[in-house]
Amino acid sequence: MSNRLFQGVVYQMRDAIDRTVGIIDESFTVIACSELGYIGESHDVNASDLISSSDIFVRNNYTYKPFGTLGNPEYIIFVEGVDAQASKYAAMLAIALTSIKQYYDEKYDRTNFIKNVILDNILPGDIYLKSRELRFNTEVAHVVLLIRIVSRNEVSVLDVVQNLFPDKQKDFVININESDIALVKETRIGIEAKDLEKLARSIADTLSSEFYVHTLVGIGTTVEGIKELAKSFKEAQIALEVGKVFDTEKTIISYDNLGIARLIYQLPTTLCDTFLREVFKRGSIESLDQETLFTIQRFFENNLNVSETSRRLFVHRNTLVYRLEKIKKLTGLDLREFDHAIVFKIALMVKKYLGANPIKY
């Protein structure tokens, strides 16, 4: 909070209030006063006065009234005199200065500014004006990590993450909604994805091991320039949504590593339906039972190697060949052929995508 703002308000009131008025901070030092010579002096009050006096109190011919936002007595108004008029002046000043402080904090709060940027709640032309006003370095690189709470207890995840990243000049922890918390982290251009994943993993592990909170973390791309933060945030959102469909076992999902899943996510559902109808005979993909689908998955995981897949499945090689022939008969696709395998793999992903109905950003 700017002391100059307080001083400006108090000084303008010197003609309306025929008494000495001022403000002291938590160290009980005068930071603003209608009599400029008093600034910097200490008042004979202490912390016990604030604890024992929930409202106005008097000391040494002065009336005092604590004030601050969210009920925290960050500052104390003092008015010369101990009469009823002094109490009224102190109460009115507390109301006025609390409102001014709240407006100032909202206007100049960096975290609130960054939140508006990533949520696209600020006009592009105003971003640089506001960043200069806040002396925000627009040239450094940042990345957005989106922390999604899957299961929780009474612990405030927001407070935990803020404690993990206490430098509020470089890192910003923002509450998006009941389940999502965004971390806007200052970083460097060219940082490797594995380093960001290591950072995300440390956050998830800390929340899990120490506070028993299960989370997923989506990682956007590293961006230069403050206007690009919204892009990194949307990428982190997409990473979580795509991961929810295609990588359900992962807790850390990076936008850079989504691969073909990201492409499928961006396709219109009508185009996906058309693709499935063209690839498969009507009803043929639905006719594949769970055992067959499991066999297909293992076949893909073993790079279309029949011998290795049969060994991993603990079945005879001829049994696996029989299953592959059955799939070919039902679908018209021979998974032992690379081109057919690619089409089949993509088709399975498209079908999974259509069944999930993920949120589009």
N, C-alpha and C positions, 0 to 999 in steps of 0.2 A: 504494500500500500504506500502511495506517495505521500510523504509528510507535507510536501508543498501543497497538495490538494486540501489537506486539513487546514493548513495555515491560511490558504486563500479564503476558505469558508469562515473560519474563526475571525479573521481580520475584518471581513466585511460586516460582521455582526457587532463590532465594537461600538458603532454608533447607535444600534438598536438596543443593545444591552449596556446599561451604564455601570457595568462591573467588569472586573477582570475574569476572563474565561479562557480555558485552554484544555489541552489534551496531554495525558501522559501515557507512555507505553508500558509494556510488561516489566520493564526494569525500573518503573516509577520515575522516569526522566521526562521532563516537559519537551514535547516534540512540536507543539504548536500553541501559540498564545496570542491574545489580543495585545499584550504588552511584550514586544519583541525581546526585551532584555531578560525575560524570564526563561527563554528557550535554552535548554541544556541543564537547567537546575533540577534538583531532585526533590520530591515531596516525601513527607514523613508518613507514608503509608506502606503496607507490606502485604504479602500474600494472605495472611490470616484475615485481613480486612475484607478481602474478596470472598473468602470462604464463609466467614461469619455474617457478612452482609450481602444478601442476595439482591438488594436493590440499592437505594440511595443511602449513603452514610456521610458523616461529617467528621472533620479533623482540622484542628488549628485554624478555625474561622473560614474553612472552605467546605463546600458541599460537593460530594463526589458521586458520580454515576457510571458504573462499568457498562461497556457496550461492545458489540462485535456481531459477526454473522454466525448463524447456526448455534446461537446460545453461548458462544465462547467469549468470555470477557477479554478481548485482545487489547482493548484500550480503555482508558478511564477519563471521563470529562470532569473538570473541576470548575466550579463557579464560586466567586468570592461571596462570602456571607453564609449564614446557617439558618436563614429564615425561610418561610414558605415560598417566597418569590424565587429564591435561589434554587429550591427544589424543582419548581416549575421550569425554570430556565434549563436546568440540567436534564430533566426528563425530555423536554422538547428537542434539545440539542442531540440527545442520544438517539431519538427517533430519526431526526434528519440525517445525522452522520452515519447511522447504520445503513440507511437507504442509499446514501451516496457511496459508501464503501462497497456495498453489494453491487451497485451499478458499475463501479470502477473495476471490481474484480471480474465481473462478467465480460466487460468490454476489453480488458487488457489481459485476461487469463490466457496463457499460451495453450494449455490443454484444451480449453473450450474452442479455441481457434483451430487447432489441429483436428478436433472432432468434426467441426463444420466442414473442413477441407475434405476429409476422407469420406464423409457422408454426402458430399456434393451439396451442402447447404449454404454455400457462399458463391457469389458470382466470380467467374474466372478473373475478371478485371479488378476485383477487390482483393484478390489473394495477395498480390505483391504489395499493394498499398498497406494492407493490414500487417503483413510480415515485416515491412520496414518500420511500421509504427511500434511493433513488438520487438524490434531488433532481432528478428529471427533470421538465422543464416540459411538462405535459400539455395546455396550452392552445394551443401554437403549431401551425401547419399543417405537414404533411409530405406528400410524395408518394413513391411507390415506383417506381423504375426497375429493371427486370429485364434484366440484360445476359446474353445467351446466346452462348456461344462456339461458332462454327460450324467454324472451322479455327484451329489454334493452332500455336505453335512452343514453344521452351523457356522463353519469357518467362512469369513469374508475373503473370497478368492481375489477380489480387487485389491484389498489391503496387502495380501500376501505378495502379489505380483508387483505392487508398488514398492514394497520393501526389497524385493529382488533387484529392482531398477530404480534406485533413489535419486539419480541425477535428473532432475526435472528440467534442466536446460537442454538435455540431449535426448532423453528417452521419455515417451509419453504413454501412460497407461490409461485407457479410455473405456468406460463402461458403455457398451453398445445396447444391450438389452439384458434380460434376465439370465440368459445362458452364454452370451458372447462378450468377451473382453478383447480389445485390440491393443497390441503393443506396437507403437511406432518407434522403431529402434534405429538410432544413428549408426551407420556402418561405413563401409568403404566400397568404392566401385571395384568390381572384379572379385569380390569375396566368393568363395566357392560354396556351392549348395550344401556340401557336407558339413561346413562350419555352421551354417544357419540351422541345419537339421540337428546338429549337436546342441546348439543353444536351445532350440525348441524342446529337445529331449530332456535337457536339464530342468526346464520349467515343468514339464509334465511329470518327471520323476519326483521333483520336490513336492509338488502338490499331491502326488499319489502316496509317496512313502511317509511324508511328515504330517499330512493333513487328511489323508484318505479321500481325496477328491479325484475322480477319474475325469480326464480331459482329453480332447483331441486338439491338435494344433495345425492350422493351415498356414502355409508360408507363401507370401507373394514374391514378386521379383524385386530386386534392388533397383531403386529409381533415383535419378538426379533431378533436383528441382522440386519445390513444394507442390506444384500443380499436379505432379505425377503420383502423389500419395494416394489419391482416390483410385488410381489404376491398380496400385499394389494391393490396396484393401480389397477391391473386387476380385483380384486374382486369388487372394487368400480365402475369400468366400467360396469361389469356384472350386478351389482345391478341396475344401471340406465337403462340398456337395458331390463332387466327382468321386472323392474317396469313399463317401457313404454308399455309393453305388458299386464301384469296381474294386475298391481296396478296403473291404470292411474290417480286415484284421490289423490294418495300420492305424497308429495313433498320431503319427507325424506325416503330413502329406504336403509335398512341395509342388507348387504350380509348375515349376520347371521340369518336373519328373512325371507329369501326368501322361505323357506320350499320346497314343492314339485315343485314349479315353477322353482327353480334352477335345479332340476333334469330334467325337461322337456326341459329346455333351452339347456342342454348338449346333448340331443338325436339327432341323425342324422334324417334329414327330411324324408328319405326313410323309416326308422323304424316307424316314426310317421304316415305316410300314410298307412303302413301295419296295424298298430294298429287300425286306424279308420275303415278300411275296415273290419277288423275282428269283431269289436264291433258293428257296425251299418250295417243294410241292406243298399244296395246302394241307395243313395238319401234320406234316411229316416231322417237324421239329418238336411238336407236342407229344409225338409218339415215342420219343426217346425217354427211357426210364432213368432213374437216378444212378443205377449201376453203370449204364452206358455213358451217361454224362460224366461220371467220375472217371471212367476209362479214358474218355476224350481229354479231360483235364490233365491226367497223368501223361498221356501221349504228347500233349503240347509241352508240358514241363520237361520232358526228356527229349526235346528237340526232334520229334517224329521218329525216334529210334525204337524199332519194334522190339529188339532183343532187350534193351535196357528197361523199356516200359514193362515188358512181361516179367522181368526179374523183380522190379519194384512192386508190381501187383501180385507177385507170388502165383502167377498163372503160367501155363505152358504157352510157348510162342504160338502154337497153332490156335489156341483158344483166343488169343488177342487178335490174330489174323481173322478168325471167324467173326469176331465182334466188329472189326473194321469193315469187313465185307457186308455185314448186316447194316451198318451205318450208310455205306455206299448205296445199298439197295433202297433204303428208306429215303435218303436225301439226294442221291445223285452225285454226291461228293466223295471222292476218295482221299481220305486224310493223309495217305502216304505220299500224295503229290503235293508239292509245296504250294502251288497256286490255289489248289482246292482247300488246303489247310488254312491259308490266310483268309479266304472268303468265309470259311466256317467259323474261324476264331472271331472275326469282326461281327459276323451275324449273331453269335452268341452274346457278344458285348452289347450289340444294338438291342437285342431282345431283353437283356437284363436292364438296360437303360430305360426302355419303354415301360417296363414293369415297376420301376422305382419312382417315376414321376418326380425327379429332383427339382428343386427351386432354381429358376433361371435368374441370373444377375446381369 
